[in-house]
Amino acid sequence: MMNYVSEPSRPPAPDAVHAENVTVARGPRTVLHHLGFTVPRGQITGLLGPSGCGKSTLMRSIVGTQAKVTGTLEVLGRPAGHPTLRSRIGYVTQAPSVYDDLTVRQNLDYFAAILDPGRATAERRQDVERALTDVDLTSRADALAGNLSGGQRSRVSLAVALLGTPELLVLDEPTVGLDPVLRRDLWNLFHDLAATRGATLLVSSHVMDEAERCHRLLLMRDGRILADGTPKALRTRTGTDTVEAAFLRLVDEATAEDRTKETTR
């Protein structure tokens, strides 16, 4: 009988984001408090919480544009903000980042040239056309960005982030203010990017019904991670029927715990 020795399995790829004790302070005020979490690769992780809880600050920390970040924050195996990450991360801010006096295609051409100036022109044009198709703006490609609706301008920003097929997409409230049909279409795109292209998405929102569309959730409150898990696990943990109800239950529990600590001091 022949004995076969199985080949050693490859170590799993590191998480897209790994954070330990991440803290951000602005003057005397601490905005993020000793955060520890991971964002797994190839999934959609939702970053949910009320406005002002620190979601945007955390996202800026991950993409390397936030000052005075302490702790350990690794992104795609590198320290956050490392120069080699610039072409590997797509970032969409809350306010559309486009030039109003350029057409949609000219905006994408410009950002594609900045993203990879040494790339062949034909390849950059292919990237631009793919991004236009992804966000369903091909028919508006020659329109001035300043003449677009708010939702269309947001899609231009998303198209810019999709240039170069980034490994990690950091999307700061990309669906706020959009109509239900467009929100649905964008979430379908997000799932397609994760399923067919292997992209990792970190999507922030304060709209709790979007939580059910995510593979995993990070729930934030007052600069802290309140909970981390799948939507189903969070509903089971709190004995609730929706993520919104689970979030409210966790907020109530955290508030009661804080009051108890204050009274025992």
Backbone bond lengths (Angstrom), bond angles and torsions (degrees), N, CA, C in turn:
res aa  C-N    CA-C-N  psi(-1)  N-CA   C-N-CA  omega(-1)  CA-C   N-CA-C  phi
1 M - - - 1.464 - - 1.515 108.79 -
2 M 1.324 115.05 134.85 1.452 120.19 179.98 1.514 109.84 -89.19
3 N 1.304 115.42 133.05 1.449 120.57 177.65 1.520 109.83 -96.79
4 Y 1.298 115.67 130.30 1.459 121.09 178.73 1.522 109.10 -105.71
5 V 1.295 114.46 135.42 1.460 120.42 176.79 1.524 107.64 -103.89
6 S 1.301 116.01 119.10 1.458 119.01 -178.52 1.525 110.24 -69.90
7 E 1.316 114.83 144.31 1.452 119.63 178.25 1.529 109.64 -71.22
8 P 1.302 117.10 143.74 1.468 118.33 178.44 1.517 110.37 -63.32
9 S 1.309 114.98 138.16 1.454 118.56 179.89 1.519 109.73 -71.60
10 R 1.335 115.64 148.30 1.454 120.42 178.57 1.525 109.87 -71.59
11 P 1.306 116.25 143.00 1.468 117.64 177.04 1.519 109.73 -64.45
12 P 1.319 117.25 143.06 1.459 119.34 -179.60 1.519 111.24 -63.24
13 A 1.324 115.80 148.49 1.463 120.21 177.79 1.522 109.08 -63.75
14 P 1.324 117.01 142.67 1.468 118.86 179.40 1.518 110.35 -63.21
15 D 1.321 115.05 157.86 1.459 119.10 177.39 1.523 110.16 -59.35
16 A 1.326 115.52 153.49 1.463 119.55 178.72 1.523 110.54 -62.98
17 V 1.328 116.81 -38.08 1.463 121.51 177.50 1.521 108.49 -133.94
18 H 1.318 115.39 133.14 1.470 120.98 176.62 1.519 108.13 -131.07
19 A 1.327 116.76 119.42 1.467 121.46 -176.52 1.518 110.28 -123.35
20 E 1.324 115.20 135.80 1.460 122.07 174.55 1.526 108.97 -136.56
21 N 1.323 116.07 122.59 1.456 122.08 173.94 1.537 112.34 56.91
22 V 1.332 117.14 37.08 1.468 120.90 -177.85 1.531 109.39 -76.79
23 T 1.324 114.98 124.99 1.456 121.81 -178.26 1.519 109.53 -133.36
24 V 1.327 116.26 139.26 1.461 122.02 175.53 1.522 108.20 -130.48
25 A 1.323 115.80 128.56 1.466 121.04 178.51 1.516 109.50 -122.56
26 R 1.331 115.07 142.15 1.459 121.93 172.63 1.522 107.53 -119.94
27 G 1.314 115.03 102.86 1.454 118.62 -174.40 1.520 109.68 61.71
28 P 1.325 117.30 -131.32 1.469 119.85 -179.16 1.530 113.57 -79.49
29 R 1.320 117.30 -8.19 1.465 121.11 -173.70 1.522 110.84 -98.67
30 T 1.328 116.38 128.01 1.461 121.54 174.88 1.525 108.68 -90.34
31 V 1.329 116.25 121.53 1.463 121.79 -176.73 1.521 111.31 -91.58
32 L 1.324 117.29 -41.16 1.465 122.38 176.17 1.520 108.30 -120.54
33 H 1.332 116.27 132.61 1.457 122.07 -172.27 1.526 111.47 -111.93
34 H 1.321 118.01 96.71 1.476 122.79 168.01 1.534 112.02 48.87
35 L 1.326 116.73 53.97 1.460 120.28 -176.52 1.522 111.62 -77.42
36 G 1.326 115.61 139.22 1.448 122.01 173.22 1.518 109.37 -135.14
37 F 1.340 117.03 123.77 1.468 120.96 -178.14 1.520 109.26 -168.48
38 T 1.324 115.78 170.35 1.462 121.61 173.15 1.524 109.09 -131.70
39 V 1.315 115.19 155.34 1.465 122.24 172.09 1.520 106.86 -121.16
40 P 1.337 119.07 108.65 1.460 121.19 -177.04 1.519 112.25 -69.51
41 R 1.309 115.91 152.09 1.456 121.26 -179.55 1.531 111.18 -72.99
42 G 1.331 114.95 150.80 1.449 121.69 171.81 1.512 115.13 71.53
43 Q 1.333 117.30 16.69 1.459 121.38 -179.73 1.521 110.50 -129.96
44 I 1.329 114.69 167.64 1.461 121.33 173.04 1.519 107.69 -100.75
45 T 1.318 115.64 115.84 1.460 120.98 175.94 1.519 108.05 -105.73
46 G 1.303 116.30 124.27 1.451 121.52 178.48 1.519 110.75 -91.95
47 L 1.319 115.67 132.62 1.463 121.94 175.85 1.520 106.28 -108.78
48 L 1.319 116.13 102.80 1.457 120.37 -171.02 1.515 112.09 -118.00
49 G 1.313 114.19 146.50 1.459 120.45 177.91 1.509 109.66 166.64
50 P 1.325 117.37 165.85 1.472 120.89 -178.42 1.519 111.61 -66.31
51 S 1.324 116.09 159.83 1.457 120.80 176.51 1.524 109.81 -57.82
52 G 1.348 115.59 137.40 1.453 120.47 179.18 1.505 115.51 87.63
53 C 1.340 117.74 5.62 1.469 119.21 -177.07 1.525 112.62 -86.18
54 G 1.348 118.13 -6.92 1.462 120.19 177.75 1.513 114.87 112.44
55 K 1.340 118.45 7.64 1.466 120.58 -176.86 1.534 111.64 -61.30
56 S 1.329 116.75 -49.36 1.468 119.94 -177.75 1.526 111.38 -64.68
57 T 1.336 116.85 -38.45 1.466 120.38 177.92 1.521 110.52 -61.64
58 L 1.324 116.99 -42.08 1.456 120.73 178.55 1.520 110.73 -64.50
59 M 1.327 117.26 -41.65 1.463 119.39 -179.82 1.526 111.51 -66.13
60 R 1.329 116.93 -39.97 1.470 119.15 176.41 1.527 110.60 -63.51
61 S 1.315 116.51 -34.85 1.465 120.02 177.50 1.526 110.41 -63.38
62 I 1.316 116.70 -41.74 1.461 121.28 -177.63 1.526 111.61 -66.76
63 V 1.337 116.89 -40.33 1.476 118.90 -178.70 1.528 112.10 -85.17
64 G 1.333 117.72 -4.54 1.455 120.57 172.96 1.507 115.98 89.95
65 T 1.336 118.06 20.18 1.463 120.41 -179.65 1.529 113.22 -109.55
66 Q 1.317 117.16 3.14 1.460 121.42 -179.05 1.523 110.30 -97.91
67 A 1.320 116.57 132.15 1.461 120.74 179.43 1.528 111.03 -83.93
68 K 1.319 115.08 157.98 1.470 123.80 172.17 1.526 112.50 57.04
69 V 1.334 114.97 51.86 1.464 121.47 174.46 1.520 107.91 -99.00
70 T 1.329 117.40 126.22 1.458 121.23 176.57 1.529 109.18 -116.38
71 G 1.328 115.25 163.90 1.452 120.27 -176.01 1.515 110.28 99.85
72 T 1.314 116.16 -169.16 1.461 122.33 179.63 1.518 109.53 -106.25
73 L 1.336 116.57 124.40 1.451 121.32 178.80 1.527 107.95 -139.85
74 E 1.328 115.83 102.46 1.460 121.98 -179.35 1.520 109.77 -107.05
75 V 1.332 116.06 135.40 1.457 123.31 -177.88 1.525 108.10 -127.24
76 L 1.328 116.26 119.52 1.462 121.84 -178.63 1.533 111.22 52.10
77 G 1.327 114.65 39.17 1.456 120.54 176.32 1.506 115.41 81.41
78 R 1.330 118.78 4.65 1.457 122.93 179.78 1.524 110.33 -125.70
79 P 1.327 117.59 158.70 1.463 118.61 173.99 1.530 110.21 -62.32
80 A 1.309 116.93 139.98 1.463 120.83 179.80 1.529 109.35 -54.07
81 G 1.343 116.05 135.56 1.448 121.53 -179.67 1.510 114.78 88.87
82 H 1.332 117.92 -0.33 1.469 120.56 -179.98 1.531 109.36 -62.24
83 P 1.350 117.71 138.46 1.475 120.11 -176.64 1.524 114.61 -55.19
84 T 1.334 118.05 -31.83 1.462 119.99 -177.58 1.522 112.85 -71.47
85 L 1.336 117.30 -10.59 1.466 120.49 -178.85 1.528 112.65 -85.53
86 R 1.328 118.03 -11.17 1.460 120.26 -171.88 1.518 112.91 -59.44
87 S 1.313 117.53 -39.01 1.464 120.21 -178.89 1.516 112.34 -89.92
88 R 1.335 117.60 -3.55 1.457 121.19 -176.88 1.527 112.66 -102.22
89 I 1.329 116.67 -7.43 1.459 121.84 -177.72 1.520 109.91 -122.73
90 G 1.327 116.42 133.24 1.448 121.83 170.75 1.519 108.88 -107.58
91 Y 1.337 116.04 132.73 1.470 120.75 -173.25 1.516 109.22 -128.84
92 V 1.340 116.25 127.55 1.461 122.02 176.29 1.521 108.17 -118.98
93 T 1.344 115.89 118.21 1.456 120.94 178.32 1.527 110.16 -82.60
94 Q 1.325 116.14 170.57 1.466 119.66 179.83 1.526 111.40 -63.82
95 A 1.325 117.10 -41.35 1.466 120.65 178.81 1.527 108.97 -89.27
96 P 1.340 118.81 129.83 1.466 120.89 -179.82 1.526 111.26 -55.23
97 S 1.333 116.48 131.90 1.465 121.99 -178.98 1.524 109.21 -105.44
98 V 1.329 115.83 80.68 1.463 120.99 -178.66 1.526 108.56 -137.65
99 Y 1.336 115.26 160.22 1.455 121.83 176.18 1.525 109.02 -95.54
100 D 1.334 115.58 117.77 1.467 120.43 -174.36 1.517 113.06 -65.61
101 D 1.346 118.27 -27.57 1.462 120.42 -176.62 1.523 113.28 -89.31
102 L 1.325 116.80 6.81 1.464 122.05 174.38 1.518 109.53 -112.51
103 T 1.330 116.50 153.47 1.455 119.50 174.73 1.527 109.14 -73.06
104 V 1.312 115.51 170.34 1.465 120.00 178.29 1.523 110.04 -58.43
105 R 1.336 117.30 -47.69 1.461 120.28 -178.35 1.524 111.03 -65.68
106 Q 1.321 117.61 -39.24 1.464 120.24 178.85 1.524 111.07 -63.86
107 N 1.323 117.35 -38.13 1.460 120.11 174.52 1.518 110.62 -58.29
108 L 1.317 116.20 -47.93 1.464 119.80 -177.86 1.524 111.42 -67.55
109 D 1.334 117.22 -39.65 1.467 120.06 176.74 1.526 110.92 -59.08
110 Y 1.318 115.39 -42.92 1.463 120.72 -178.39 1.527 110.69 -63.36
111 F 1.332 116.91 -50.18 1.458 119.59 -177.68 1.528 111.85 -69.48
112 A 1.333 117.80 -31.44 1.462 120.45 176.91 1.520 110.65 -64.92
113 A 1.341 117.17 -37.58 1.460 120.97 179.04 1.527 110.95 -68.28
114 I 1.338 116.79 -36.93 1.467 120.50 178.25 1.522 110.71 -69.77
115 L 1.340 116.08 -40.12 1.465 121.00 -176.81 1.514 111.54 -61.72
116 D 1.336 116.92 -42.42 1.471 120.83 -177.79 1.517 108.79 -147.45
117 P 1.344 117.60 80.00 1.468 120.54 -174.92 1.520 114.00 -63.52
118 G 1.334 117.83 -22.40 1.450 119.83 -178.69 1.518 114.45 -87.44
119 R 1.312 116.77 -2.53 1.461 119.81 -176.71 1.519 110.99 -78.01
120 A 1.327 115.62 148.41 1.459 120.59 -179.05 1.522 110.23 -61.39
121 T 1.323 116.05 144.15 1.465 121.24 -177.98 1.518 111.97 -58.76
122 A 1.331 116.89 -41.27 1.467 120.64 -178.92 1.516 111.19 -62.24
123 E 1.334 116.68 -38.85 1.469 119.95 179.49 1.521 110.97 -68.96
124 R 1.335 117.07 -39.13 1.456 119.86 177.82 1.527 110.59 -63.67
125 R 1.313 116.42 -39.15 1.462 119.55 179.13 1.528 111.07 -64.85
126 Q 1.330 116.61 -36.44 1.466 119.85 176.64 1.521 110.57 -63.62
127 D 1.336 116.14 -40.92 1.468 120.30 177.02 1.527 111.03 -60.82
128 V 1.335 116.07 -42.88 1.461 120.62 -179.03 1.522 110.47 -63.06
129 E 1.317 117.33 -45.48 1.466 120.47 -178.70 1.519 111.05 -65.65
130 R 1.344 116.93 -37.51 1.465 119.81 178.44 1.520 110.38 -65.39
131 A 1.340 116.29 -43.03 1.465 119.89 -179.83 1.523 111.14 -64.72
132 L 1.331 117.22 -39.40 1.469 120.55 177.19 1.525 110.81 -61.07
133 T 1.322 115.93 -41.78 1.462 120.36 178.95 1.521 111.19 -66.49
134 D 1.345 116.42 -41.74 1.463 120.63 -178.58 1.525 111.86 -56.82
135 V 1.329 116.95 -40.79 1.471 120.23 -175.72 1.526 111.99 -99.81
136 D 1.333 117.09 9.04 1.465 122.98 175.67 1.531 112.12 58.59
137 L 1.343 115.31 50.08 1.458 120.01 177.68 1.529 112.43 -122.61
138 T 1.317 117.39 15.96 1.464 119.73 -179.15 1.519 111.47 -57.91
139 S 1.325 116.95 -40.08 1.467 120.14 -177.98 1.527 112.30 -71.36
140 R 1.322 117.99 -15.15 1.459 122.35 -179.24 1.524 111.59 -112.07
141 A 1.326 116.98 15.58 1.452 121.23 -173.56 1.524 113.14 -60.98
142 D 1.323 117.95 -31.24 1.461 120.98 -176.60 1.525 112.67 -100.60
143 A 1.321 117.84 10.70 1.463 121.78 176.20 1.521 109.85 -85.53
144 L 1.333 116.22 144.33 1.458 119.89 175.07 1.527 109.84 -64.29
145 A 1.323 116.58 136.16 1.460 119.84 -178.88 1.519 111.27 -60.41
146 G 1.336 117.02 -31.46 1.453 120.35 -179.97 1.509 113.99 -67.99
147 N 1.342 117.35 -16.20 1.460 121.58 -180.00 1.523 113.01 -97.28
148 L 1.320 116.82 3.30 1.461 120.17 -177.35 1.525 110.45 -86.27
149 S 1.326 115.36 160.25 1.462 120.50 172.83 1.523 109.24 -72.41
150 G 1.338 115.77 167.50 1.457 119.66 179.65 1.521 112.69 -59.48
151 G 1.322 116.13 -41.44 1.457 119.62 179.09 1.512 112.61 -65.44
152 Q 1.335 116.89 -38.18 1.460 120.29 178.86 1.522 111.00 -68.38
153 R 1.328 117.07 -38.96 1.467 119.97 176.81 1.536 111.02 -62.62
154 S 1.325 116.17 -37.96 1.464 119.62 176.64 1.526 110.64 -63.11
155 R 1.323 116.11 -36.97 1.467 119.31 178.96 1.527 111.72 -69.54
156 V 1.333 117.19 -31.43 1.461 119.27 175.30 1.529 109.77 -63.55
157 S 1.335 116.82 -44.31 1.463 120.47 177.25 1.522 111.18 -59.13
158 L 1.325 116.71 -40.94 1.462 120.35 177.85 1.524 110.36 -64.85
159 A 1.332 117.28 -40.61 1.461 120.56 178.28 1.525 110.81 -60.54
160 V 1.338 117.13 -40.06 1.465 120.87 177.13 1.526 110.14 -60.21
161 A 1.328 116.83 -42.41 1.469 120.96 -179.66 1.524 112.16 -66.29
162 L 1.331 116.68 -25.73 1.465 120.55 -177.52 1.526 112.88 -84.67
163 L 1.327 117.55 -9.32 1.463 120.24 179.21 1.525 110.14 -61.24
164 G 1.314 115.81 134.77 1.458 119.61 177.76 1.505 115.16 81.26
165 T 1.334 118.04 9.86 1.475 123.28 179.43 1.529 111.86 46.61
166 P 1.332 118.31 67.20 1.469 121.27 -178.41 1.522 111.92 -64.13
167 E 1.336 115.20 151.25 1.464 120.90 178.38 1.532 111.32 -77.05
168 L 1.330 115.98 -32.17 1.462 121.47 -178.16 1.519 108.85 -126.92
169 L 1.333 116.07 127.45 1.457 121.97 174.90 1.523 108.76 -111.05
170 V 1.315 116.33 123.51 1.465 122.64 178.58 1.522 106.39 -111.12
171 L 1.322 116.34 109.76 1.464 122.15 -170.84 1.527 109.44 -118.34
172 D 1.331 115.82 112.16 1.459 121.29 -176.40 1.525 109.85 -92.53
173 E 1.333 115.52 101.05 1.464 123.88 179.81 1.536 111.93 48.38
174 P 1.333 117.24 57.65 1.469 120.52 -174.35 1.523 114.31 -70.80
175 T 1.331 118.76 -15.99 1.468 120.20 -175.35 1.522 113.13 -108.86
176 V 1.346 117.82 3.84 1.457 120.13 -178.94 1.529 110.19 -64.49
177 G 1.332 116.33 130.16 1.458 121.49 178.38 1.508 115.29 82.64
178 L 1.318 117.68 1.24 1.459 120.25 -179.76 1.527 110.45 -91.28
179 D 1.340 115.27 154.71 1.455 118.90 179.27 1.525 110.09 -73.66
180 P 1.336 117.88 160.83 1.468 120.65 -174.86 1.520 114.33 -57.95
181 V 1.336 117.57 -36.14 1.466 120.40 -179.16 1.519 110.40 -66.34
182 L 1.323 117.05 -45.54 1.463 120.54 179.76 1.519 111.01 -66.67
183 R 1.335 117.13 -38.93 1.464 119.81 176.23 1.516 110.36 -59.40
184 R 1.319 116.98 -44.71 1.465 120.29 178.73 1.520 111.02 -60.45
185 D 1.350 116.33 -44.92 1.460 120.31 -177.97 1.527 111.34 -63.71
186 L 1.332 116.85 -39.60 1.457 119.28 179.20 1.521 111.82 -66.92
187 W 1.325 116.91 -39.49 1.469 118.44 177.96 1.524 111.01 -66.90
188 N 1.322 117.05 -34.60 1.470 119.11 173.82 1.525 110.29 -61.80
189 L 1.335 116.73 -40.48 1.466 120.38 176.96 1.517 110.84 -63.97
190 F 1.325 117.46 -43.40 1.467 120.00 179.88 1.528 110.79 -58.25
191 H 1.323 116.64 -44.75 1.469 119.49 179.70 1.523 111.52 -66.69
192 D 1.319 116.58 -34.89 1.465 119.82 177.46 1.526 110.49 -65.92
193 L 1.328 117.36 -40.93 1.459 120.94 179.41 1.525 111.00 -62.01
194 A 1.323 116.64 -39.86 1.463 120.17 179.62 1.523 111.68 -72.60
195 A 1.341 116.59 -42.46 1.462 120.61 -172.92 1.526 112.80 -77.69
196 T 1.323 117.46 -41.58 1.471 119.87 -173.03 1.525 113.88 -101.02
197 R 1.321 117.75 -22.75 1.465 119.85 -178.81 1.520 112.72 -112.47
198 G 1.336 116.81 -4.95 1.451 120.32 178.49 1.507 114.66 71.34
199 A 1.330 117.63 17.98 1.459 120.82 -178.81 1.528 110.53 -73.79
200 T 1.313 115.18 152.21 1.462 122.39 172.58 1.517 107.79 -104.07
201 L 1.329 116.71 132.56 1.453 120.66 -179.51 1.520 110.53 -122.21
202 L 1.329 115.44 132.82 1.460 122.21 170.36 1.519 106.03 -116.03
203 V 1.333 116.16 111.92 1.464 121.97 -171.84 1.524 108.98 -119.07
204 S 1.323 116.84 121.37 1.458 119.43 178.15 1.517 110.24 -95.56
205 S 1.318 114.95 152.51 1.461 120.77 178.79 1.520 108.83 -165.97
206 H 1.339 116.39 154.42 1.462 119.38 168.09 1.519 109.83 -111.01
207 V 1.368 116.60 10.20 1.461 122.54 178.34 1.521 107.44 -96.62
208 M 1.322 116.03 107.70 1.453 120.10 -169.96 1.534 113.83 -67.36
209 D 1.339 118.21 -25.74 1.456 117.09 -178.82 1.530 112.03 -68.92
210 E 1.346 117.27 -16.44 1.455 119.88 176.47 1.524 111.62 -75.52
211 A 1.324 116.29 -16.04 1.459 119.83 -179.21 1.518 111.54 -61.36
212 E 1.325 116.72 -34.75 1.461 120.09 -177.73 1.530 112.21 -66.98
213 R 1.327 117.01 -14.96 1.470 120.94 -179.41 1.523 112.25 -87.41
214 C 1.332 117.74 -4.65 1.458 122.19 -175.21 1.527 110.96 -97.83
215 H 1.329 115.60 153.09 1.464 120.24 174.54 1.519 111.00 -75.42
216 R 1.330 115.05 -38.93 1.464 121.03 179.82 1.508 108.94 -137.86
217 L 1.330 115.41 162.34 1.460 120.44 -177.51 1.521 110.81 -135.27
218 L 1.328 114.30 141.31 1.452 122.27 165.44 1.520 106.02 -116.11
219 L 1.308 117.37 116.17 1.459 121.66 179.54 1.516 108.64 -99.26
220 M 1.344 115.74 125.30 1.459 120.78 -176.66 1.517 112.07 -112.77
221 R 1.325 114.75 149.88 1.462 122.10 174.60 1.519 107.91 -154.08
222 D 1.314 116.49 125.57 1.469 122.02 175.70 1.526 112.86 51.71
223 G 1.351 115.98 43.81 1.456 119.77 175.71 1.507 115.76 75.53
224 R 1.342 116.86 13.86 1.460 121.40 179.61 1.526 110.14 -127.37
225 I 1.335 116.15 152.81 1.456 121.14 173.41 1.511 108.14 -81.61
226 L 1.326 115.04 114.36 1.460 120.38 -177.43 1.528 111.07 -82.81
227 A 1.330 116.38 -35.32 1.462 120.28 -179.36 1.521 109.08 -160.10
228 D 1.325 116.13 155.09 1.458 123.11 -178.52 1.527 107.46 -143.53
229 G 1.340 117.52 119.00 1.460 119.98 179.59 1.511 111.79 169.82
230 T 1.316 116.60 -177.86 1.453 120.54 176.92 1.526 109.39 -75.75
231 P 1.333 117.74 158.05 1.469 118.68 176.38 1.525 112.49 -54.64
232 K 1.329 115.99 -42.12 1.464 119.26 -179.32 1.524 111.27 -64.00
233 A 1.334 116.85 -42.79 1.468 120.30 -178.91 1.520 110.90 -64.08
234 L 1.339 117.32 -38.50 1.463 119.94 -179.91 1.529 111.29 -69.32
235 R 1.343 116.43 -37.92 1.471 119.02 176.68 1.515 110.60 -65.50
236 T 1.335 116.42 -41.69 1.468 120.37 179.94 1.523 110.79 -65.63
237 R 1.315 116.24 -43.30 1.467 121.15 -178.38 1.522 111.97 -59.69
238 T 1.331 116.85 -36.35 1.461 120.55 -176.05 1.522 112.90 -100.35
239 G 1.345 117.58 -5.31 1.458 120.56 -179.10 1.518 112.87 65.98
240 T 1.323 117.18 36.33 1.465 122.20 -178.29 1.521 110.41 -118.23
241 D 1.335 115.25 169.00 1.458 120.68 -176.16 1.525 113.75 -97.45
242 T 1.320 118.27 -18.21 1.459 122.17 -178.34 1.522 109.96 -134.36
243 V 1.330 115.51 159.67 1.460 119.63 176.95 1.524 110.61 -66.10
244 E 1.327 117.02 -35.71 1.460 119.64 178.40 1.524 110.67 -61.00
245 A 1.331 116.62 -44.78 1.461 119.89 177.98 1.522 110.73 -64.68
246 A 1.341 116.64 -37.54 1.458 119.74 177.79 1.524 110.88 -63.90
247 F 1.333 116.18 -43.11 1.460 120.35 179.42 1.529 111.02 -61.09
248 L 1.341 116.62 -45.26 1.459 120.30 -179.78 1.527 111.09 -63.80
249 R 1.330 116.67 -37.60 1.461 120.03 177.68 1.535 110.47 -63.54
250 L 1.329 115.72 -42.97 1.461 119.79 -179.74 1.521 111.53 -67.31
251 V 1.339 116.71 -36.74 1.461 120.45 176.56 1.525 110.29 -63.02
252 D 1.323 116.36 -45.12 1.468 120.25 179.34 1.523 110.98 -61.08
253 E 1.339 116.41 -41.82 1.460 119.81 179.99 1.529 110.89 -65.35
254 A 1.343 116.06 -41.88 1.466 119.61 -179.87 1.526 110.80 -66.37
255 T 1.334 116.60 -39.34 1.460 120.30 178.77 1.527 111.36 -63.64
256 A 1.336 115.59 -43.58 1.464 119.70 178.54 1.526 111.03 -63.23
257 E 1.332 116.24 -38.54 1.462 120.41 179.00 1.529 110.66 -65.47
258 D 1.338 116.66 -41.84 1.469 120.50 178.88 1.527 110.91 -62.28
259 R 1.330 116.54 -41.37 1.464 120.03 -179.91 1.533 111.00 -64.79
260 T 1.332 115.41 -38.66 1.458 119.98 178.71 1.522 110.66 -62.89
261 K 1.331 116.58 -41.56 1.466 120.57 179.67 1.529 110.36 -64.25
262 E 1.340 115.79 -40.06 1.456 119.37 -179.00 1.539 111.86 -65.37
263 T 1.315 116.05 -38.84 1.476 119.14 -177.67 1.520 112.50 -74.29
264 T 1.331 117.44 -20.18 1.468 120.39 -177.85 1.524 112.18 -95.50
265 R 1.344 116.58 -1.54 1.462 118.83 179.33 1.530 111.24 -74.00
